[in-house]
Amino acid sequence: MAVEISASGAAVGPFKYGSPKLLFHPPSSEWEVANDGKRFLAFTPVAPEGVPAPPTPITVVLNWTAGLKK
């Protein structure tokens, strides 16, 4: 959820807030905000129950800065 906020120019002025708005629908009911507050972590099913999930390939790029000079 997100809420718009505003405060007057005075140091102790009134604090106003808007109505909450839904940011997104999480992919599952099991999710959490990362410690840095910048990401959301969610458990999502990858295969039907009882069926092993295929391995997920990853790509590791070594010496990637050398490609920037081209």
Secondary structure by P-SEA (a helix, b strand, c coil): cbbbbbbccccccbbbbccccccccccccbbbbcccccbbbbbbbcccccccccbbbbbbbcaaaaaaac
